[in-house]
Amino acid sequence: MAQFNYQTARFMTSAPTLAHCPPDEGAEVAFAGRSNAGKSSAINTLTRQKALARTSRTPGRTQLINLFSLGDDTTRRLVDLPGYGYAKVPEEVKREWQRHLAEYLRARQSLKGVVLVMDVRHPLTEFDQTLLGWADEQEMPVHILLTKSDKLKSGAAKSALQQVRTRLREWEDLVSIQLFSSLKREGVDEASRRLDGWLDGPE
């Protein structure tokens, strides 16, 4: 299996809708997650870059589909999807973003897998479960990062991991789960191997 150098990731473009995304070819992995679950921080940690994906104290700043190439190879991409669950965004706007998100997950042929980012202290929100349902419809593999694991003691973090695994047992053929900490860079190698497998797979 090929090992990709995620440090070479660079910004390609921002797209308001699926129609504005780059050509649907090659292979890409998308990152999804609730606002303030640590999605942008996870992308920055995996790519060893401080500001590739924008982080903000104001949840919901990522309102576009942001695409990153691996170096000059535009056929291998990481995708930062709009965060969901913003408190200060009108309901109509939330529904519009949700519609575009569903369309992307259902129609994008080059999408090989989704990294679903959840705060280990607040996993499996309503929208997390909705996204898992979409993935199940498409038989799309999902790798869950239970982020901010440094906020819990080791035993509590492992217990949370096991609880999520138990709740998702019916999806174990599509879903894999791990603990992740951007602060302590824990879980980076495991997550990178999952990305390698998806990006190196058949196009």
C-alpha positions in Angstrom: 0.0 0.0 0.0 1.3 3.5 -0.9 2.2 5.9 1.9 1.2 9.5 1.1 3.0 12.5 2.4 0.2 14.6 3.9 2.7 17.4 4.8 2.6 18.3 1.0 -1.1 19.1 1.2 -1.9 22.5 -0.3 -5.1 24.4 -0.9 -6.8 23.9 -4.2 -10.1 25.6 -4.2 -13.3 26.4 -2.2 -16.6 25.3 -3.7 -20.1 26.5 -2.5 -21.8 23.4 -4.1 -20.9 20.1 -5.7 -21.2 21.6 -9.1 -18.3 24.0 -8.4 -15.9 21.1 -7.2 -12.9 20.1 -9.4 -13.4 17.3 -12.0 -14.8 14.1 -10.4 -11.8 12.0 -11.0 -9.0 10.4 -9.0 -9.6 9.7 -5.3 -10.5 12.0 -2.4 -11.2 11.6 1.3 -13.7 14.0 3.0 -13.6 15.2 6.6 -17.0 15.8 8.2 -18.0 16.8 11.7 -20.0 19.0 14.0 -18.8 22.5 14.5 -16.3 22.6 17.4 -15.6 18.8 17.2 -12.1 19.5 16.1 -12.3 18.8 12.4 -10.0 21.6 11.2 -7.5 20.8 14.0 -7.5 17.2 13.0 -6.7 18.1 9.3 -4.0 20.4 10.4 -2.5 17.8 12.7 -2.6 15.0 10.0 -0.9 17.3 7.5 1.5 18.8 10.1 0.5 22.3 9.1 -0.8 24.9 11.5 -3.3 26.6 9.2 -4.1 24.5 6.2 -7.7 24.2 7.4 -9.1 27.2 9.2 -9.7 26.9 12.9 -11.8 29.4 14.7 -13.3 30.1 18.1 -16.5 30.8 16.2 -18.1 27.4 15.2 -19.3 27.2 11.6 -16.7 29.3 9.9 -16.2 26.5 7.3 -19.2 27.2 5.1 -17.7 25.9 1.8 -16.4 22.6 0.5 -12.6 23.2 0.8 -10.3 20.9 -1.3 -6.6 20.3 -0.9 -4.3 18.4 -3.2 -1.3 16.3 -2.1 1.5 18.4 -3.6 1.2 18.7 -7.3 -1.0 15.6 -7.6 -4.5 17.0 -8.0 -5.9 13.5 -8.5 -5.4 12.8 -4.7 -7.4 15.2 -2.5 -8.4 15.9 1.0 -11.8 17.6 1.4 -12.9 19.7 4.3 -16.7 19.7 4.3 -18.9 22.4 5.9 -19.2 21.9 9.7 -22.7 21.2 10.8 -24.7 22.3 13.9 -23.9 26.0 14.0 -25.8 27.8 16.7 -25.8 31.2 15.1 -26.8 30.4 11.5 -30.4 30.7 10.3 -32.3 27.4 10.0 -32.8 28.0 6.3 -29.0 28.2 5.7 -28.4 25.1 7.8 -30.9 23.1 5.6 -29.2 24.4 2.5 -25.7 23.3 3.6 -27.1 20.0 4.7 -28.6 19.5 1.3 -25.3 20.2 -0.4 -23.5 17.9 2.0 -25.9 15.1 1.2 -25.6 15.7 -2.5 -21.8 15.6 -2.3 -21.8 12.3 -0.3 -24.3 10.7 -2.7 -23.0 11.9 -6.1 -19.2 12.3 -5.8 -17.7 9.3 -7.6 -14.1 10.0 -6.6 -15.0 10.0 -2.9 -13.4 6.9 -1.4 -14.2 7.4 2.3 -15.3 9.8 5.0 -13.5 10.7 8.2 -16.2 11.6 10.7 -14.9 13.8 13.5 -16.7 13.6 16.9 -15.7 15.1 20.2 -15.1 12.0 22.4 -17.2 13.6 25.2 -20.2 14.2 22.9 -20.2 11.4 20.3 -23.0 10.3 17.9 -25.0 13.5 17.8 -28.2 13.5 15.7 -26.4 14.7 12.7 -23.5 12.3 13.1 -26.1 9.5 12.9 -27.8 11.1 9.9 -24.4 11.2 8.1 -23.8 7.6 9.0 -27.2 6.8 7.5 -26.2 8.5 4.2 -22.9 6.6 4.2 -24.8 3.4 4.8 -27.1 4.1 1.8 -24.0 4.5 -0.4 -22.0 1.7 1.2 -19.3 4.4 1.8 -16.7 3.5 4.4 -16.4 5.8 7.4 -13.5 6.2 9.8 -14.5 7.9 13.1 -12.0 10.1 14.9 -13.0 10.5 18.6 -11.1 13.8 19.0 -10.0 15.6 22.2 -9.2 12.3 23.8 -6.6 14.2 25.9 -9.6 15.8 27.7 -10.4 12.5 29.4 -8.3 10.2 31.5 -7.1 7.1 29.6 -9.6 4.7 31.1 -12.5 7.1 30.4 -11.4 7.6 26.8 -11.1 3.9 26.2 -14.5 3.4 27.8 -16.0 6.0 25.4 -14.4 4.3 22.5 -15.9 1.0 23.4 -19.4 2.5 24.0 -19.3 4.0 20.5 -18.1 0.7 19.0 -21.0 -1.1 20.7 -23.6 1.4 19.5 -22.3 1.1 15.9 -21.9 -2.7 15.8 -24.5 -3.0 13.1 -22.2 -0.9 10.8 -18.9 -2.6 11.7 -18.4 -3.7 8.1 -18.3 0.0 7.0 -17.3 1.9 10.1 -13.9 2.0 12.0 -13.3 4.0 15.1 -10.2 5.4 16.9 -9.2 7.9 19.6 -7.5 11.0 18.4 -5.8 14.0 20.0 -4.6 17.0 18.0 -3.0 18.5 21.1 -0.9 15.4 21.8 -0.7 14.1 18.2 -2.1 10.8 19.3 -3.7 8.6 16.7 -2.0 10.3 13.8 -0.3 7.1 12.4 -3.5 5.0 12.6 -5.6 7.7 10.8 -2.9 8.2 8.2 -2.9 4.5 7.4 -6.7 4.6 6.9 -6.3 7.6 4.4 -3.5 5.7 2.6 -5.7 2.7 2.0 -8.5 4.8 0.6 -6.4 7.1 -1.6 -4.3 4.2 -2.9 -7.4 2.1 -3.8 -8.9 1.5 -7.2 -10.2 4.7 -8.9 
